[in-house]
Amino acid sequence: MIKSKTFTAIAIGAIATTAAFLFFVINSTEPQAQREAATKRTAMLVDVQEVRRGNYNPLIEGLGTVEAAQDIILSPRVDGRAIEITENFIPGGFVKKDEVLLRIDPADYENALAQMESAYAQARSDLDLELGRQHVARKEYNLLREELREENTSLVLREPQLAAAKANLKSAESMLNQAKLELERTSVSAPFDAQILSRNANVGSEIDTNMELARLVGVDEYWVVVSVPVARLERITFPKKGQPGAQVIIRNRTAWPDDASRKGEVIRLIGALDAQTRLARVLVSVKDPLALSPDTQGPQMLVGAIVQVEISGRELENVFRIDRDFLRESDRLWLKRDGKLSITEAKVVFKDKDYAYISEGMEDGDLLVISNLAAVAEGIGLRTEAEAETQE
């Protein structure tokens, strides 16, 4: 019994000793190649983009409000009753310059014209009679010249009467012209090529000169008033000395298809900041805004619409252009140099919605890291997909 217990204890001890020895051997003989592979895996796999200097036109974005370049309230010049309204004189209608929109009853004005024509004829006749008297008076004067004093000469020659006759004729002529003008004004016409936005009269309406007949906007040109930060004005080209202004792309993402746009041109800087936003205001011209010409590309524009505007900025020379997402926090750049991460400070000269434009911080041929890294530290190892395949 004692021998059996002793044998069991010896066997257990031998097993424990063997297990400890095997554990020591396994750990002390781990292949060195595995540690090297682990070291290689510490170089992070990244995507890079080679950068080069160039000249670029940045885009300056802003929101704009569409306005008509010509926008008027049409009022009559004479009073009366509307007796006719033409076919195109309706909201949304298009009219040409000098096209008649509405006619006012001309009867009273025709009568007034007849009276003025009669008054003018009478004044003309009076002047002719006075000229005849002048001829007789001059003959008498020639006969009596030696017996008259100098100061009575004008009376003898009827000069005051002649002056009065001429004045009466001029007054009658002026009144006749006014009567003709008022008769012409019974036809209300469009002052320019226009679209009718509203109409406030119908056949039978009593018209007076204080009445707002309609609102008209010109169809040749619309304006877009664009709000932009003051700091960005220096990059916008305004027209001067015959040179055109900056080119503009206009979009309306709430109303137009994604690929639809209109073109415009910067024409003025409005000389006052917006009172609420404190932004500068730039005036953009758009020709044929309603696309009436078959040569005009793009959708129609509506007065009052809010649109998105991209102004082509003045060219930036000898700069790098990178995606804004690749400019890291605090305007830093991640570059892959000699297989390691190099973090540099960038001198950013401009940013638009898509790009950052950089003058200093990298060199031609540098590899810009465009991947996001979980851990960032100067000098950590980097490798690209191509390098990884080569190592394998």
C-alpha positions in Angstrom: 0.0 0.0 0.0 2.8 2.4 0.9 4.7 1.5 -2.2 1.7 2.2 -4.4 1.3 5.7 -3.0 5.0 6.5 -3.4 4.8 5.4 -7.1 1.8 7.6 -7.8 3.5 10.7 -6.3 6.6 10.0 -8.4 4.6 9.7 -11.6 2.7 13.0 -10.9 6.0 14.8 -10.3 7.5 13.5 -13.5 4.5 14.6 -15.5 4.6 18.1 -14.0 8.3 18.4 -14.7 7.9 17.3 -18.3 5.0 19.8 -18.9 7.1 22.7 -17.5 10.0 21.8 -19.6 7.9 21.6 -22.8 6.3 25.0 -22.0 9.8 26.5 -21.6 11.0 25.0 -24.9 8.0 26.3 -26.9 8.3 29.9 -25.7 12.0 30.1 -26.0 12.1 28.7 -29.6 9.3 31.0 -31.2 10.3 31.7 -34.8 12.0 35.1 -35.3 10.2 35.5 -38.7 6.8 35.9 -37.0 8.1 39.0 -35.1 9.4 40.5 -38.3 6.0 40.0 -39.9 4.3 41.7 -37.0 6.8 44.6 -37.3 5.9 44.9 -41.0 2.2 45.0 -40.2 2.7 48.2 -38.1 3.2 50.2 -41.4 -0.4 51.4 -42.1 -2.0 50.9 -45.5 -3.0 54.3 -47.0 -4.1 55.8 -50.3 -2.1 58.7 -51.6 -2.4 61.4 -54.3 0.5 63.1 -56.0 0.3 66.9 -56.0 1.4 69.5 -58.5 1.3 73.3 -58.6 -1.0 75.0 -61.1 -3.3 77.9 -61.9 -6.9 77.6 -60.8 -10.1 79.7 -60.7 -11.8 79.2 -57.4 -15.6 79.3 -57.1 -17.3 81.9 -54.8 -20.7 80.7 -53.7 -23.6 82.7 -52.5 -27.4 82.8 -52.4 -29.2 85.3 -54.7 -32.6 86.7 -55.3 -34.0 87.1 -58.8 -35.2 90.6 -59.7 -36.4 92.1 -63.0 -34.0 94.7 -64.4 -37.1 96.6 -65.6 -40.1 96.4 -63.3 -42.8 99.1 -63.4 -46.4 99.8 -62.3 -48.3 100.9 -65.4 -50.7 103.8 -64.9 -52.8 105.7 -67.4 -52.0 109.3 -68.4 -55.7 110.3 -68.8 -59.1 109.5 -67.2 -62.0 107.7 -68.7 -63.8 104.4 -69.1 -62.0 101.3 -70.4 -63.7 100.1 -73.7 -61.2 97.5 -74.9 -58.5 95.2 -73.4 -56.2 93.4 -75.8 -55.7 89.6 -75.9 -52.2 89.6 -74.4 -53.0 92.0 -71.5 -53.5 89.2 -69.0 -51.3 87.9 -66.1 -48.5 85.9 -67.7 -49.0 87.4 -71.1 -46.0 88.6 -73.2 -46.2 91.9 -75.0 -44.0 93.8 -77.4 -42.8 97.4 -77.0 -45.5 99.9 -78.1 -48.1 97.1 -78.3 -51.6 98.5 -77.2 -52.8 96.9 -74.0 -56.0 98.9 -73.2 -58.1 101.6 -74.8 -60.0 104.4 -72.9 -63.2 105.9 -74.4 -61.8 108.6 -76.7 -65.0 110.6 -77.3 -64.3 113.4 -74.8 -60.7 113.8 -76.1 -61.8 113.8 -79.7 -64.2 116.7 -78.9 -61.5 118.6 -77.1 -59.2 118.1 -80.0 -61.9 119.5 -82.4 -62.2 122.6 -80.2 -58.5 123.1 -80.1 -58.2 122.8 -83.8 -60.9 125.5 -84.2 -59.1 127.8 -81.7 -55.9 127.3 -83.5 -57.5 128.1 -86.8 -59.0 131.3 -85.3 -55.6 132.3 -83.9 -54.0 131.7 -87.3 -56.6 133.8 -89.0 -56.1 136.6 -86.4 -52.4 136.7 -87.0 -53.0 136.9 -90.8 -55.3 139.8 -90.3 -52.9 141.6 -88.1 -50.1 141.1 -90.6 -52.4 142.8 -93.2 -52.9 145.7 -90.8 -49.2 145.8 -90.3 -48.7 146.3 -94.1 -51.2 149.2 -94.1 -49.7 150.8 -91.0 -46.2 150.7 -92.5 -47.4 152.5 -95.6 -49.0 155.2 -93.5 -45.9 155.5 -91.4 -43.8 156.1 -94.5 -46.1 158.9 -95.4 -46.2 160.5 -92.0 -42.6 159.7 -90.7 -41.4 163.3 -90.5 -44.4 164.4 -88.4 -44.1 161.6 -85.7 -41.8 161.4 -82.7 -39.6 158.3 -82.4 -41.4 157.0 -79.3 -44.7 156.7 -81.1 -43.2 154.6 -84.0 -44.0 151.1 -82.4 -47.7 152.2 -81.8 -48.1 153.4 -85.3 -46.6 150.2 -86.7 -49.0 148.1 -84.5 -46.1 146.1 -83.0 -47.9 145.4 -79.7 -50.9 144.0 -81.6 -48.7 141.8 -83.8 -46.9 140.4 -80.7 -50.3 139.6 -79.1 -51.5 137.8 -82.2 -48.3 135.7 -82.4 -48.6 134.8 -78.7 -52.3 133.8 -79.1 -51.3 131.6 -82.0 -48.5 129.9 -80.0 -50.9 129.3 -77.1 -53.5 127.8 -79.4 -50.8 125.6 -81.0 -49.7 124.4 -77.6 -53.3 123.6 -76.6 -53.8 121.8 -79.9 -50.8 119.6 -79.4 -51.9 118.8 -75.8 -55.3 117.7 -77.1 -53.7 115.5 -79.7 -51.4 114.0 -77.0 -54.3 113.3 -74.6 -56.2 111.6 -77.4 -53.2 109.4 -78.1 -53.0 108.5 -74.4 -56.4 106.9 -74.5 -54.4 103.9 -76.0 -52.2 102.5 -73.2 -49.2 100.8 -74.6 -46.3 98.7 -73.3 -43.1 100.8 -72.8 -40.8 97.8 -73.6 -40.9 94.1 -74.3 -42.5 92.8 -71.2 -44.4 90.1 -69.3 -47.6 91.0 -67.5 -47.4 90.0 -63.8 -50.8 91.5 -62.7 -53.7 93.4 -64.2 -56.2 95.6 -62.2 -58.6 96.8 -64.9 -61.3 95.3 -67.1 -63.7 96.5 -69.8 -66.0 99.0 -68.2 -63.6 100.0 -65.5 -63.5 103.7 -64.7 -59.8 104.7 -65.1 -58.0 107.6 -63.5 -54.4 108.7 -63.5 -53.9 107.5 -59.9 -54.9 103.9 -60.8 -52.4 101.0 -61.0 -53.4 99.3 -64.2 -50.8 96.5 -64.2 -47.3 95.4 -63.2 -44.9 94.7 -66.1 -41.4 93.3 -66.1 -38.9 93.4 -68.9 -38.1 90.1 -70.5 -34.7 91.0 -72.0 -32.7 90.9 -68.7 -33.1 89.8 -65.1 -30.8 90.6 -62.2 -29.7 88.3 -59.4 -28.6 90.1 -56.2 -26.0 87.8 -54.7 -24.9 88.0 -51.0 -21.2 87.1 -50.5 -18.7 87.6 -47.6 -16.8 90.9 -47.9 -13.5 89.1 -47.7 -14.2 87.3 -51.0 -14.8 90.4 -53.0 -11.1 90.7 -53.8 -11.3 87.5 -55.9 -14.3 88.7 -58.0 -13.7 90.5 -61.3 -16.0 93.5 -61.9 -16.3 95.0 -65.4 -14.3 98.1 -66.2 -12.8 99.7 -69.3 -14.7 97.5 -71.6 -13.6 94.3 -69.9 -16.4 91.8 -68.9 -17.2 90.8 -65.4 -16.8 87.4 -63.8 -18.8 84.5 -65.3 -21.5 83.1 -63.1 -23.4 79.8 -62.9 -26.9 79.9 -61.4 -28.9 76.9 -60.1 -32.2 76.4 -58.4 -32.1 73.1 -56.6 -35.6 73.3 -55.3 -37.2 73.9 -58.7 -34.8 72.8 -61.5 -33.4 69.4 -62.4 -29.9 68.7 -60.9 -28.2 69.2 -64.2 -30.0 72.5 -65.1 -28.4 75.9 -64.8 -28.3 79.4 -66.3 -25.3 81.5 -67.1 -24.8 85.1 -66.0 -22.2 87.8 -65.7 -21.2 90.1 -62.8 -22.0 93.7 -63.6 -21.8 95.7 -60.4 -20.9 95.8 -56.7 -23.8 97.3 -54.8 -22.3 99.9 -52.6 -23.8 99.0 -49.3 -23.8 95.9 -47.0 -27.0 94.1 -46.3 -28.4 95.6 -43.1 -29.3 92.2 -41.6 -26.6 89.8 -42.8 -23.7 92.3 -43.1 -22.8 90.6 -46.4 -21.7 92.4 -49.6 -24.2 92.3 -52.5 -23.1 91.6 -56.1 -25.3 92.3 -59.1 -25.4 89.6 -61.7 -27.0 90.0 -65.2 -28.9 87.2 -66.9 -29.9 87.8 -70.6 -33.2 86.3 -71.9 -34.2 85.0 -68.5 -37.4 83.4 -69.7 -35.6 81.5 -72.5 -37.9 83.0 -75.2 -35.2 82.7 -77.8 -34.5 79.2 -79.2 -30.8 79.9 -78.8 -31.1 80.2 -75.0 -30.2 77.1 -73.1 -31.7 76.5 -69.6 -34.9 76.8 -67.7 -37.0 79.9 -67.2 -36.2 82.1 -64.2 -38.9 83.5 -61.9 -38.9 86.9 -60.2 -38.5 86.5 -56.5 -36.8 83.1 -56.6 -33.9 82.2 -54.3 -31.1 80.7 -56.3 -27.6 79.2 -55.7 -24.8 81.1 -57.4 -21.3 80.2 -58.2 -19.0 83.0 -59.3 -15.8 82.1 -61.1 -13.1 83.8 -59.0 -9.9 85.6 -60.2 -7.2 83.1 -61.1 -4.9 81.8 -58.3 -1.4 81.3 -59.7 1.2 78.6 -58.7 -0.8 76.9 -56.0 -1.8 73.4 -55.0 -5.4 72.5 -55.2 -6.6 69.7 -53.0 -10.0 68.4 -51.8 -11.1 70.2 -48.7 -11.5 66.8 -46.9 -7.8 66.2 -47.3 -6.9 69.4 -45.4 -6.7 68.2 -41.8 -7.5 70.0 -38.6 -5.8 73.3 -38.0 -4.8 73.4 -41.7 -2.4 70.6 -41.5 -1.3 68.2 -44.3 -0.5 64.5 -44.1 2.3 63.6 -46.5 4.0 60.2 -47.2 7.7 60.9 -47.3 10.3 58.1 -47.3 7.6 55.6 -46.2 6.7 57.6 -43.1 4.0 60.1 -42.2 5.1 63.7 -42.3 2.7 66.3 -40.8 3.2 69.8 -42.2 1.5 73.2 -41.8 -0.3 74.5 -44.9 -0.5 78.1 -46.0 -4.1 78.2 -47.3 -4.7 81.2 -49.7 -8.4 80.3 -50.4 -11.1 77.8 -49.8 -14.3 77.2 -51.8 -16.9 74.5 -51.3 -14.9 71.7 -52.8 -11.2 72.7 -52.7 -8.5 74.3 -50.6 -5.8 76.2 -52.5 -2.4 76.1 -50.9 0.8 78.1 -51.6 3.2 76.5 -49.0 3.4 73.3 -47.1 4.3 70.7 -49.8 6.3 70.4 -52.9 5.7 69.2 -56.5 5.6 65.4 -56.5 4.7 65.0 -52.8 2.3 62.2 -51.9 -0.7 63.5 -50.1 -2.3 61.0 -47.7 -6.0 60.9 -48.6 -7.0 58.1 -46.2 -8.3 58.7 -42.7 -5.9 57.2 -40.0 -7.0 55.8 -36.7 -3.7 56.8 -35.0 -1.7 59.9 -36.2 1.9 60.5 -35.2 4.8 62.0 -36.9 7.1 59.4 -38.4 4.8 56.4 -38.3 5.2 53.9 -41.1 3.0 54.1 -44.2 2.7 51.9 -47.2 0.5 51.9 -50.3 -1.5 49.0 -51.8 1.2 48.7 -54.5 4.0 48.5 -51.9 2.1 45.9 -49.9 1.7 43.7 -52.9 5.4 44.0 -53.7 6.4 43.0 -50.1 4.2 40.0 -50.3 
